[in-house]
């Protein structure tokens, strides 16, 4: 099994501009090389209270797909990585959870939930 290149964006957040363009601001970038199935072993931050998406190099950010190990999207990402040899991964911390001492705040999750709904379509 050959390694794929994963460009992992973490520590930032998604922001939608007034004209509807989705962008990822702030944070850091980490390059990781591994077989696709081992991606979660190479993430620079823990997954607890993180939203994780991916896109292929030829896709736009509006085509982000939610990424969870063991789900169909994870398997599709693994298969696509064999052909593209590169995948972009975006991690976004659920800040609303942390700001409220661990109490989930649904009101502040609208932007992330909107991205998740778009990714599911």
CNS distance restraints for C-alpha pairs under 8 A (distance, minus, plus):
assign (resid   1 and name CA) (resid  35 and name CA) 6.42 0.50 0.50
assign (resid   2 and name CA) (resid  34 and name CA) 7.65 0.50 0.50
assign (resid   2 and name CA) (resid  35 and name CA) 5.93 0.50 0.50
assign (resid   2 and name CA) (resid  82 and name CA) 7.61 0.50 0.50
assign (resid   3 and name CA) (resid  33 and name CA) 5.79 0.50 0.50
assign (resid   3 and name CA) (resid  34 and name CA) 4.44 0.50 0.50
assign (resid   3 and name CA) (resid  35 and name CA) 4.33 0.50 0.50
assign (resid   3 and name CA) (resid  36 and name CA) 7.00 0.50 0.50
assign (resid   3 and name CA) (resid  85 and name CA) 7.43 0.50 0.50
assign (resid   4 and name CA) (resid  33 and name CA) 5.56 0.50 0.50
assign (resid   4 and name CA) (resid  34 and name CA) 5.59 0.50 0.50
assign (resid   4 and name CA) (resid  35 and name CA) 5.77 0.50 0.50
assign (resid   4 and name CA) (resid  36 and name CA) 6.24 0.50 0.50
assign (resid   4 and name CA) (resid  81 and name CA) 6.15 0.50 0.50
assign (resid   4 and name CA) (resid  82 and name CA) 7.14 0.50 0.50
assign (resid   4 and name CA) (resid  85 and name CA) 4.59 0.50 0.50
assign (resid   4 and name CA) (resid  86 and name CA) 5.51 0.50 0.50
assign (resid   4 and name CA) (resid  87 and name CA) 7.56 0.50 0.50
assign (resid   5 and name CA) (resid  31 and name CA) 6.92 0.50 0.50
assign (resid   5 and name CA) (resid  32 and name CA) 5.88 0.50 0.50
assign (resid   5 and name CA) (resid  33 and name CA) 4.69 0.50 0.50
assign (resid   5 and name CA) (resid  34 and name CA) 6.91 0.50 0.50
assign (resid   5 and name CA) (resid  85 and name CA) 5.99 0.50 0.50
assign (resid   5 and name CA) (resid  86 and name CA) 4.59 0.50 0.50
assign (resid   5 and name CA) (resid  87 and name CA) 6.45 0.50 0.50
assign (resid   6 and name CA) (resid  31 and name CA) 5.73 0.50 0.50
assign (resid   6 and name CA) (resid  32 and name CA) 5.06 0.50 0.50
assign (resid   6 and name CA) (resid  33 and name CA) 6.15 0.50 0.50
assign (resid   6 and name CA) (resid  34 and name CA) 7.94 0.50 0.50
assign (resid   6 and name CA) (resid  39 and name CA) 7.92 0.50 0.50
assign (resid   6 and name CA) (resid  86 and name CA) 5.69 0.50 0.50
assign (resid   6 and name CA) (resid  87 and name CA) 4.97 0.50 0.50
assign (resid   6 and name CA) (resid  88 and name CA) 5.76 0.50 0.50
assign (resid   6 and name CA) (resid  89 and name CA) 6.77 0.50 0.50
assign (resid   7 and name CA) (resid  29 and name CA) 6.82 0.50 0.50
assign (resid   7 and name CA) (resid  30 and name CA) 5.93 0.50 0.50
assign (resid   7 and name CA) (resid  31 and name CA) 4.75 0.50 0.50
assign (resid   7 and name CA) (resid  32 and name CA) 6.51 0.50 0.50
assign (resid   7 and name CA) (resid  86 and name CA) 7.58 0.50 0.50
assign (resid   7 and name CA) (resid  87 and name CA) 6.39 0.50 0.50
assign (resid   7 and name CA) (resid  88 and name CA) 4.83 0.50 0.50
assign (resid   7 and name CA) (resid  89 and name CA) 6.05 0.50 0.50
assign (resid   8 and name CA) (resid  29 and name CA) 5.57 0.50 0.50
assign (resid   8 and name CA) (resid  30 and name CA) 5.04 0.50 0.50
assign (resid   8 and name CA) (resid  31 and name CA) 6.12 0.50 0.50
assign (resid   8 and name CA) (resid  32 and name CA) 7.40 0.50 0.50
assign (resid   8 and name CA) (resid  43 and name CA) 7.48 0.50 0.50
assign (resid   8 and name CA) (resid  88 and name CA) 6.04 0.50 0.50
assign (resid   8 and name CA) (resid  89 and name CA) 4.67 0.50 0.50
assign (resid   8 and name CA) (resid  90 and name CA) 5.91 0.50 0.50
assign (resid   8 and name CA) (resid  91 and name CA) 7.51 0.50 0.50
assign (resid   9 and name CA) (resid  27 and name CA) 6.98 0.50 0.50
assign (resid   9 and name CA) (resid  28 and name CA) 5.86 0.50 0.50
assign (resid   9 and name CA) (resid  29 and name CA) 4.63 0.50 0.50
assign (resid   9 and name CA) (resid  30 and name CA) 6.53 0.50 0.50
assign (resid   9 and name CA) (resid  88 and name CA) 7.69 0.50 0.50
assign (resid   9 and name CA) (resid  89 and name CA) 6.10 0.50 0.50
assign (resid   9 and name CA) (resid  90 and name CA) 4.80 0.50 0.50
assign (resid   9 and name CA) (resid  91 and name CA) 6.09 0.50 0.50
assign (resid  10 and name CA) (resid  27 and name CA) 5.46 0.50 0.50
assign (resid  10 and name CA) (resid  28 and name CA) 5.53 0.50 0.50
assign (resid  10 and name CA) (resid  29 and name CA) 6.41 0.50 0.50
assign (resid  10 and name CA) (resid  30 and name CA) 7.96 0.50 0.50
assign (resid  10 and name CA) (resid  44 and name CA) 7.76 0.50 0.50
assign (resid  10 and name CA) (resid  45 and name CA) 7.59 0.50 0.50
assign (resid  10 and name CA) (resid  90 and name CA) 6.14 0.50 0.50
assign (resid  10 and name CA) (resid  91 and name CA) 4.80 0.50 0.50
assign (resid  10 and name CA) (resid  92 and name CA) 6.40 0.50 0.50
assign (resid  11 and name CA) (resid  26 and name CA) 6.76 0.50 0.50
assign (resid  11 and name CA) (resid  27 and name CA) 4.01 0.50 0.50
assign (resid  11 and name CA) (resid  28 and name CA) 6.13 0.50 0.50
assign (resid  11 and name CA) (resid  91 and name CA) 7.00 0.50 0.50
assign (resid  11 and name CA) (resid  92 and name CA) 6.45 0.50 0.50
assign (resid  11 and name CA) (resid  93 and name CA) 6.93 0.50 0.50
assign (resid  12 and name CA) (resid  24 and name CA) 6.44 0.50 0.50
assign (resid  12 and name CA) (resid  25 and name CA) 5.34 0.50 0.50
assign (resid  12 and name CA) (resid  26 and name CA) 4.33 0.50 0.50
assign (resid  12 and name CA) (resid  27 and name CA) 4.02 0.50 0.50
assign (resid  12 and name CA) (resid  28 and name CA) 7.21 0.50 0.50
assign (resid  12 and name CA) (resid  91 and name CA) 7.50 0.50 0.50
assign (resid  12 and name CA) (resid  92 and name CA) 6.15 0.50 0.50
assign (resid  12 and name CA) (resid  93 and name CA) 7.78 0.50 0.50
assign (resid  13 and name CA) (resid  24 and name CA) 5.43 0.50 0.50
assign (resid  13 and name CA) (resid  25 and name CA) 5.51 0.50 0.50
assign (resid  13 and name CA) (resid  26 and name CA) 6.72 0.50 0.50
assign (resid  13 and name CA) (resid  27 and name CA) 7.71 0.50 0.50
assign (resid  13 and name CA) (resid  91 and name CA) 7.92 0.50 0.50
assign (resid  13 and name CA) (resid  92 and name CA) 5.43 0.50 0.50
assign (resid  13 and name CA) (resid  93 and name CA) 7.49 0.50 0.50
assign (resid  14 and name CA) (resid  22 and name CA) 6.77 0.50 0.50
assign (resid  14 and name CA) (resid  23 and name CA) 5.62 0.50 0.50
assign (resid  14 and name CA) (resid  24 and name CA) 4.44 0.50 0.50
assign (resid  14 and name CA) (resid  25 and name CA) 6.33 0.50 0.50
assign (resid  14 and name CA) (resid  92 and name CA) 7.43 0.50 0.50
assign (resid  14 and name CA) (resid 111 and name CA) 7.75 0.50 0.50
assign (resid  14 and name CA) (resid 112 and name CA) 7.71 0.50 0.50
assign (resid  15 and name CA) (resid  22 and name CA) 5.88 0.50 0.50
assign (resid  15 and name CA) (resid  23 and name CA) 5.42 0.50 0.50
assign (resid  15 and name CA) (resid  24 and name CA) 6.23 0.50 0.50
assign (resid  15 and name CA) (resid  25 and name CA) 7.08 0.50 0.50
assign (resid  15 and name CA) (resid 111 and name CA) 7.75 0.50 0.50
assign (resid  16 and name CA) (resid  20 and name CA) 5.63 0.50 0.50
assign (resid  16 and name CA) (resid  21 and name CA) 5.48 0.50 0.50
assign (resid  16 and name CA) (resid  22 and name CA) 4.45 0.50 0.50
assign (resid  16 and name CA) (resid  23 and name CA) 6.24 0.50 0.50
assign (resid  17 and name CA) (resid  21 and name CA) 5.31 0.50 0.50
assign (resid  17 and name CA) (resid  22 and name CA) 6.50 0.50 0.50
assign (resid  17 and name CA) (resid  23 and name CA) 7.67 0.50 0.50
assign (resid  22 and name CA) (resid  61 and name CA) 6.51 0.50 0.50
assign (resid  22 and name CA) (resid  62 and name CA) 6.67 0.50 0.50
assign (resid  23 and name CA) (resid  61 and name CA) 7.45 0.50 0.50
assign (resid  30 and name CA) (resid  44 and name CA) 7.15 0.50 0.50
assign (resid  32 and name CA) (resid  42 and name CA) 6.51 0.50 0.50
assign (resid  32 and name CA) (resid  43 and name CA) 7.87 0.50 0.50
assign (resid  34 and name CA) (resid  38 and name CA) 6.30 0.50 0.50
assign (resid  34 and name CA) (resid  39 and name CA) 6.57 0.50 0.50
assign (resid  34 and name CA) (resid  42 and name CA) 7.88 0.50 0.50
assign (resid  35 and name CA) (resid  39 and name CA) 6.96 0.50 0.50
assign (resid  36 and name CA) (resid  77 and name CA) 7.65 0.50 0.50
assign (resid  36 and name CA) (resid  78 and name CA) 5.02 0.50 0.50
assign (resid  36 and name CA) (resid  81 and name CA) 6.49 0.50 0.50
assign (resid  36 and name CA) (resid  82 and name CA) 7.96 0.50 0.50
assign (resid  37 and name CA) (resid  78 and name CA) 6.21 0.50 0.50
assign (resid  38 and name CA) (resid  42 and name CA) 7.22 0.50 0.50
assign (resid  39 and name CA) (resid  43 and name CA) 6.86 0.50 0.50
assign (resid  40 and name CA) (resid  69 and name CA) 7.79 0.50 0.50
assign (resid  46 and name CA) (resid  50 and name CA) 7.84 0.50 0.50
assign (resid  47 and name CA) (resid  51 and name CA) 7.77 0.50 0.50
assign (resid  49 and name CA) (resid  93 and name CA) 6.10 0.50 0.50
assign (resid  49 and name CA) (resid  94 and name CA) 5.57 0.50 0.50
assign (resid  49 and name CA) (resid  97 and name CA) 7.66 0.50 0.50
assign (resid  50 and name CA) (resid  91 and name CA) 6.28 0.50 0.50
assign (resid  50 and name CA) (resid  92 and name CA) 5.48 0.50 0.50
assign (resid  50 and name CA) (resid  93 and name CA) 4.46 0.50 0.50
assign (resid  50 and name CA) (resid  94 and name CA) 5.76 0.50 0.50
assign (resid  51 and name CA) (resid  66 and name CA) 7.80 0.50 0.50
assign (resid  51 and name CA) (resid  91 and name CA) 5.67 0.50 0.50
assign (resid  51 and name CA) (resid  92 and name CA) 5.16 0.50 0.50
assign (resid  51 and name CA) (resid  93 and name CA) 6.33 0.50 0.50
assign (resid  51 and name CA) (resid  94 and name CA) 7.05 0.50 0.50
assign (resid  51 and name CA) (resid 112 and name CA) 7.91 0.50 0.50
assign (resid  52 and name CA) (resid  66 and name CA) 6.06 0.50 0.50
assign (resid  52 and name CA) (resid  67 and name CA) 5.45 0.50 0.50
assign (resid  52 and name CA) (resid  68 and name CA) 7.44 0.50 0.50
assign (resid  52 and name CA) (resid  89 and name CA) 7.01 0.50 0.50
assign (resid  52 and name CA) (resid  90 and name CA) 5.64 0.50 0.50
assign (resid  52 and name CA) (resid  91 and name CA) 4.59 0.50 0.50
assign (resid  52 and name CA) (resid  92 and name CA) 6.53 0.50 0.50
assign (resid  53 and name CA) (resid  64 and name CA) 5.92 0.50 0.50
assign (resid  53 and name CA) (resid  65 and name CA) 5.24 0.50 0.50
assign (resid  53 and name CA) (resid  66 and name CA) 4.37 0.50 0.50
assign (resid  53 and name CA) (resid  67 and name CA) 5.04 0.50 0.50
assign (resid  53 and name CA) (resid  89 and name CA) 5.75 0.50 0.50
assign (resid  53 and name CA) (resid  90 and name CA) 5.19 0.50 0.50
assign (resid  53 and name CA) (resid  91 and name CA) 6.63 0.50 0.50
assign (resid  54 and name CA) (resid  64 and name CA) 5.54 0.50 0.50
assign (resid  54 and name CA) (resid  65 and name CA) 5.41 0.50 0.50
assign (resid  54 and name CA) (resid  66 and name CA) 6.57 0.50 0.50
assign (resid  54 and name CA) (resid  67 and name CA) 6.43 0.50 0.50
assign (resid  54 and name CA) (resid  77 and name CA) 7.87 0.50 0.50
assign (resid  54 and name CA) (resid  87 and name CA) 6.84 0.50 0.50
assign (resid  54 and name CA) (resid  88 and name CA) 5.50 0.50 0.50
assign (resid  54 and name CA) (resid  89 and name CA) 4.38 0.50 0.50
assign (resid  54 and name CA) (resid  90 and name CA) 6.06 0.50 0.50
assign (resid  55 and name CA) (resid  59 and name CA) 6.16 0.50 0.50
assign (resid  55 and name CA) (resid  60 and name CA) 7.49 0.50 0.50
assign (resid  55 and name CA) (resid  61 and name CA) 7.03 0.50 0.50
assign (resid  55 and name CA) (resid  63 and name CA) 6.72 0.50 0.50
assign (resid  55 and name CA) (resid  64 and name CA) 5.15 0.50 0.50
assign (resid  55 and name CA) (resid  65 and name CA) 6.43 0.50 0.50
assign (resid  55 and name CA) (resid  87 and name CA) 6.16 0.50 0.50
assign (resid  55 and name CA) (resid  88 and name CA) 5.38 0.50 0.50
assign (resid  55 and name CA) (resid  89 and name CA) 6.70 0.50 0.50
assign (resid  56 and name CA) (resid  80 and name CA) 7.85 0.50 0.50
assign (resid  56 and name CA) (resid  84 and name CA) 7.45 0.50 0.50
assign (resid  56 and name CA) (resid  86 and name CA) 6.98 0.50 0.50
assign (resid  56 and name CA) (resid  87 and name CA) 5.03 0.50 0.50
assign (resid  56 and name CA) (resid  88 and name CA) 6.18 0.50 0.50
assign (resid  57 and name CA) (resid  84 and name CA) 7.53 0.50 0.50
assign (resid  57 and name CA) (resid  86 and name CA) 6.72 0.50 0.50
assign (resid  57 and name CA) (resid  87 and name CA) 6.32 0.50 0.50
assign (resid  57 and name CA) (resid  88 and name CA) 6.93 0.50 0.50
assign (resid  59 and name CA) (resid  63 and name CA) 6.24 0.50 0.50
assign (resid  60 and name CA) (resid  64 and name CA) 7.49 0.50 0.50
assign (resid  62 and name CA) (resid 118 and name CA) 7.64 0.50 0.50
assign (resid  62 and name CA) (resid 119 and name CA) 7.84 0.50 0.50
assign (resid  63 and name CA) (resid 118 and name CA) 7.72 0.50 0.50
assign (resid  63 and name CA) (resid 119 and name CA) 6.35 0.50 0.50
assign (resid  64 and name CA) (resid 115 and name CA) 7.85 0.50 0.50
assign (resid  64 and name CA) (resid 118 and name CA) 7.88 0.50 0.50
assign (resid  64 and name CA) (resid 119 and name CA) 5.36 0.50 0.50
assign (resid  65 and name CA) (resid  73 and name CA) 7.11 0.50 0.50
assign (resid  65 and name CA) (resid 116 and name CA) 7.64 0.50 0.50
assign (resid  65 and name CA) (resid 119 and name CA) 4.57 0.50 0.50
assign (resid  65 and name CA) (resid 120 and name CA) 6.79 0.50 0.50
assign (resid  66 and name CA) (resid  73 and name CA) 7.01 0.50 0.50
assign (resid  66 and name CA) (resid 116 and name CA) 6.48 0.50 0.50
assign (resid  66 and name CA) (resid 119 and name CA) 6.10 0.50 0.50
assign (resid  66 and name CA) (resid 120 and name CA) 7.31 0.50 0.50
assign (resid  67 and name CA) (resid  71 and name CA) 7.73 0.50 0.50
assign (resid  67 and name CA) (resid  73 and name CA) 6.12 0.50 0.50
assign (resid  67 and name CA) (resid  74 and name CA) 5.74 0.50 0.50
assign (resid  68 and name CA) (resid  73 and name CA) 7.24 0.50 0.50
assign (resid  68 and name CA) (resid  74 and name CA) 5.96 0.50 0.50
assign (resid  69 and name CA) (resid  74 and name CA) 5.55 0.50 0.50
assign (resid  70 and name CA) (resid  74 and name CA) 6.21 0.50 0.50
assign (resid  70 and name CA) (resid  75 and name CA) 7.15 0.50 0.50
assign (resid  71 and name CA) (resid  75 and name CA) 6.65 0.50 0.50
assign (resid  72 and name CA) (resid  76 and name CA) 6.16 0.50 0.50
assign (resid  73 and name CA) (resid  77 and name CA) 6.03 0.50 0.50
assign (resid  74 and name CA) (resid  78 and name CA) 6.20 0.50 0.50
assign (resid  75 and name CA) (resid  79 and name CA) 6.23 0.50 0.50
assign (resid  76 and name CA) (resid  80 and name CA) 6.08 0.50 0.50
assign (resid  77 and name CA) (resid  81 and name CA) 6.01 0.50 0.50
assign (resid  77 and name CA) (resid  87 and name CA) 7.98 0.50 0.50
assign (resid  78 and name CA) (resid  82 and name CA) 6.78 0.50 0.50
assign (resid  79 and name CA) (resid  83 and name CA) 7.33 0.50 0.50
assign (resid  80 and name CA) (resid  84 and name CA) 6.13 0.50 0.50
assign (resid  80 and name CA) (resid  85 and name CA) 7.95 0.50 0.50
assign (resid  81 and name CA) (resid  85 and name CA) 4.96 0.50 0.50
assign (resid  81 and name CA) (resid  86 and name CA) 5.97 0.50 0.50
assign (resid  81 and name CA) (resid  87 and name CA) 6.48 0.50 0.50
assign (resid  94 and name CA) (resid  98 and name CA) 7.08 0.50 0.50
assign (resid  94 and name CA) (resid 109 and name CA) 7.75 0.50 0.50
assign (resid  95 and name CA) (resid  99 and name CA) 6.08 0.50 0.50
assign (resid  96 and name CA) (resid 100 and name CA) 6.34 0.50 0.50
assign (resid  96 and name CA) (resid 104 and name CA) 6.89 0.50 0.50
assign (resid  96 and name CA) (resid 105 and name CA) 5.91 0.50 0.50
assign (resid  96 and name CA) (resid 108 and name CA) 5.92 0.50 0.50
assign (resid  96 and name CA) (resid 109 and name CA) 7.08 0.50 0.50
assign (resid  97 and name CA) (resid 101 and name CA) 6.78 0.50 0.50
assign (resid  97 and name CA) (resid 102 and name CA) 5.09 0.50 0.50
assign (resid  97 and name CA) (resid 103 and name CA) 5.65 0.50 0.50
assign (resid  97 and name CA) (resid 104 and name CA) 4.91 0.50 0.50
assign (resid  97 and name CA) (resid 105 and name CA) 6.25 0.50 0.50
assign (resid  98 and name CA) (resid 102 and name CA) 5.37 0.50 0.50
assign (resid  98 and name CA) (resid 103 and name CA) 7.63 0.50 0.50
assign (resid 100 and name CA) (resid 104 and name CA) 7.22 0.50 0.50
assign (resid 100 and name CA) (resid 105 and name CA) 7.39 0.50 0.50
assign (resid 105 and name CA) (resid 109 and name CA) 7.08 0.50 0.50
assign (resid 106 and name CA) (resid 110 and name CA) 7.42 0.50 0.50
assign (resid 109 and name CA) (resid 113 and name CA) 5.93 0.50 0.50
assign (resid 110 and name CA) (resid 114 and name CA) 5.94 0.50 0.50
assign (resid 111 and name CA) (resid 115 and name CA) 6.40 0.50 0.50
assign (resid 112 and name CA) (resid 116 and name CA) 6.22 0.50 0.50
assign (resid 113 and name CA) (resid 117 and name CA) 6.10 0.50 0.50
assign (resid 114 and name CA) (resid 118 and name CA) 6.23 0.50 0.50
assign (resid 115 and name CA) (resid 119 and name CA) 6.02 0.50 0.50
assign (resid 116 and name CA) (resid 120 and name CA) 6.18 0.50 0.50
assign (resid 117 and name CA) (resid 121 and name CA) 6.68 0.50 0.50
